[in-house]
Amino acid sequence: MLGPGLVTGASDDDPSGIATYAQAGAQYGFGLLWTALVTLPLMMAIQEICDRMALATGKTLGELARAHFSRWARACIGTLIVALVVAITLNIAADLVAIGSGMHLLHAGPAWLWALIAGAGITALILLGGFTKIQLVFKLLCLSLLSYVVVLFFAHVPWTTVGMSTLVPHITWSKGYLTLLVGVLGTTIRTW
């Protein structure tokens, strides 16, 4: 079966992330493809740091913060955690809206209904299913990522343009481009 590395790697392909990447491609073609070379090492470094801290100490990030920071610093960290919870809540809402919008694009019904169904389904899975069941569902959902490979056989990809756009940044100093650049970087790195 699929390993945990695939599930971890696929975690960046959440509905709001896919919507952001689709918008970037629709508006700027391959113009933001270079960000993949910037974000990949950052994601790898963050994951590696977290893994090494856990392996070396046997403690969670919260336990390490409690042991190494003063009361004032822990209060600041607590404030940042509250902000993070708000951001994650908004991200979950964006994911549910993206699911609903995707189903609406498929003419399957109103977006709000599918967002509600997705939210209820995920909540039921979390409350009623154990970790093993949730892991199995996520692994099965990872199989949908194979569609990216299948699309390559049907799309006419200009590989020279893809290569140049990946290796050479093409930054446009416009509000729309910079806003979408922040969105792409944020949706890619915030997961990690």
C-alpha positions as CSV (number, residue, x, y, z in Angstrom):
1,M,0.0,0.0,0.0
2,L,1.0,3.6,-0.2
3,G,3.5,4.8,2.4
4,P,3.2,7.7,4.9
5,G,5.6,9.8,2.8
6,L,3.1,9.9,0.0
7,V,0.3,11.0,2.3
8,T,2.6,13.7,3.8
9,G,3.7,14.9,0.4
10,A,0.1,14.9,-0.8
11,S,-1.0,17.0,2.1
12,D,-0.1,20.1,0.1
13,D,-2.6,19.2,-2.5
14,D,-5.6,20.4,-0.5
15,P,-8.6,21.9,-2.3
16,S,-7.6,25.5,-1.6
17,G,-4.0,24.9,-2.7
18,I,-5.2,23.3,-6.0
19,A,-7.6,26.3,-6.5
20,T,-4.7,28.7,-5.9
21,Y,-2.4,26.8,-8.3
22,A,-5.2,26.6,-10.9
23,Q,-5.7,30.3,-10.6
24,A,-2.0,31.0,-11.0
25,G,-1.9,28.8,-14.1
26,A,-5.1,30.4,-15.6
27,Q,-3.9,33.9,-15.1
28,Y,-0.1,33.6,-15.7
29,G,0.4,30.3,-17.5
30,F,3.8,28.9,-16.5
31,G,4.9,32.3,-15.1
32,L,4.8,31.2,-11.5
33,L,6.3,27.7,-12.1
34,W,9.7,28.9,-10.8
35,T,8.3,29.0,-7.3
36,A,8.4,25.2,-7.2
37,L,12.2,25.4,-7.1
38,V,12.0,27.9,-4.2
39,T,9.4,26.1,-2.1
40,L,10.6,22.5,-2.4
41,P,13.9,23.0,-0.4
42,L,12.0,25.1,2.1
43,M,9.4,22.4,2.6
44,M,12.1,19.8,2.9
45,A,14.1,21.8,5.4
46,I,11.1,22.4,7.7
47,Q,10.1,18.8,7.6
48,E,13.7,17.7,8.3
49,I,14.1,20.1,11.2
50,C,10.8,18.9,12.8
51,D,11.7,15.2,12.3
52,R,15.2,15.6,13.7
53,M,14.0,17.5,16.8
54,A,11.5,14.8,17.5
55,L,14.0,12.0,16.9
56,A,16.7,13.6,19.0
57,T,14.6,14.6,22.0
58,G,11.6,12.2,21.9
59,K,9.5,15.3,22.7
60,T,6.9,17.3,20.9
61,L,7.4,20.8,19.7
62,G,5.2,22.0,22.6
63,E,7.2,20.1,25.2
64,L,10.4,21.6,23.8
65,A,9.0,25.1,23.9
66,R,7.9,24.7,27.5
67,A,11.4,23.4,28.5
68,H,13.4,26.1,26.7
69,F,11.5,29.3,26.8
70,S,10.6,31.7,29.6
71,R,7.0,32.3,30.7
72,W,6.8,35.5,28.6
73,A,8.1,33.8,25.5
74,R,5.6,30.9,26.0
75,A,2.8,33.5,26.2
76,C,4.0,35.0,22.9
77,I,4.1,31.4,21.4
78,G,0.6,30.8,22.8
79,T,-0.7,34.0,21.0
80,L,0.9,32.7,17.8
81,I,-0.8,29.4,18.3
82,V,-4.2,31.1,18.7
83,A,-3.5,33.0,15.4
84,L,-2.5,29.7,13.8
85,V,-5.7,28.0,14.9
86,V,-7.7,30.9,13.4
87,A,-5.6,30.6,10.1
88,I,-6.2,26.8,10.0
89,T,-9.9,27.3,10.6
90,L,-10.1,29.7,7.7
91,N,-8.0,27.3,5.6
92,I,-10.5,24.5,6.3
93,A,-13.3,26.8,5.3
94,A,-11.5,27.6,2.1
95,D,-11.0,23.9,1.4
96,L,-14.7,23.2,1.9
97,V,-15.6,26.1,-0.4
98,A,-13.2,24.8,-3.0
99,I,-14.7,21.3,-2.8
100,G,-18.2,22.8,-3.2
101,S,-17.0,25.0,-6.1
102,G,-15.4,22.0,-7.8
103,M,-18.6,20.0,-7.6
104,H,-20.6,23.0,-8.8
105,L,-18.2,23.2,-11.8
106,L,-19.1,19.5,-12.5
107,H,-22.8,20.5,-12.5
108,A,-23.4,18.3,-9.4
109,G,-25.4,20.9,-7.5
110,P,-24.9,24.1,-5.5
111,A,-21.5,24.8,-4.0
112,W,-22.9,25.4,-0.5
113,L,-24.5,22.0,-0.4
114,W,-21.3,20.1,-1.4
115,A,-19.3,22.2,1.1
116,L,-21.8,21.2,3.8
117,I,-21.7,17.5,2.7
118,A,-17.9,17.5,2.6
119,G,-17.7,19.1,6.1
120,A,-20.1,16.7,7.6
121,G,-18.4,13.7,6.0
122,I,-15.0,14.7,7.2
123,T,-16.3,15.5,10.7
124,A,-18.0,12.1,10.9
125,L,-14.8,10.4,9.7
126,I,-12.8,12.1,12.4
127,L,-15.4,11.5,15.2
128,L,-16.4,7.9,14.3
129,G,-13.4,6.5,12.5
130,G,-10.1,5.6,14.2
131,F,-6.7,6.7,13.0
132,T,-6.4,3.5,10.8
133,K,-9.6,4.3,9.0
134,I,-8.7,7.9,8.4
135,Q,-5.2,6.8,7.2
136,L,-6.8,4.4,4.7
137,V,-9.2,7.1,3.4
138,F,-6.3,9.5,2.9
139,K,-4.2,6.9,1.2
140,L,-7.1,6.1,-1.2
141,L,-7.6,9.8,-1.9
142,C,-3.9,10.0,-2.8
143,L,-4.6,7.8,-5.7
144,S,-6.4,10.7,-7.3
145,L,-3.0,12.4,-7.7
146,L,-2.2,9.8,-10.4
147,S,-4.6,11.9,-12.6
148,Y,-1.8,14.4,-12.9
149,V,0.4,11.8,-14.6
150,V,-2.5,10.7,-16.9
151,V,-3.2,14.3,-18.0
152,L,0.4,14.6,-19.3
153,F,-0.4,11.9,-21.9
154,F,-3.4,13.9,-23.2
155,A,-2.2,17.5,-22.9
156,H,0.1,19.1,-25.4
157,V,2.8,20.4,-23.0
158,P,5.3,22.8,-24.4
159,W,8.3,21.3,-22.5
160,T,10.8,24.0,-23.5
161,T,8.5,26.7,-22.1
162,V,8.0,24.6,-18.9
163,G,11.7,24.2,-18.5
164,M,12.5,27.9,-19.0
165,S,9.6,29.0,-16.7
166,T,10.9,26.6,-14.0
167,L,14.5,27.7,-14.2
168,V,14.1,31.4,-14.9
169,P,11.9,33.5,-12.7
170,H,9.5,35.8,-14.6
171,I,8.4,38.3,-12.1
172,T,5.8,40.8,-13.1
173,W,5.6,43.9,-10.9
174,S,1.8,44.1,-10.8
175,K,-0.6,43.9,-7.9
176,G,-2.3,40.8,-9.2
177,Y,0.9,38.9,-9.9
178,L,2.4,39.8,-6.5
179,T,-0.8,38.9,-4.7
180,L,-1.0,35.5,-6.4
181,L,2.8,35.0,-5.7
182,V,2.1,35.5,-2.0
183,G,-0.8,33.1,-2.3
184,V,1.2,30.4,-4.0
185,L,4.1,30.7,-1.5
186,G,1.7,30.8,1.4
187,T,-0.4,27.9,0.4
188,T,2.7,25.8,-0.4
189,I,4.8,26.5,2.7
190,R,2.1,27.0,5.4
191,T,1.3,23.3,5.2
192,W,4.7,22.5,6.5
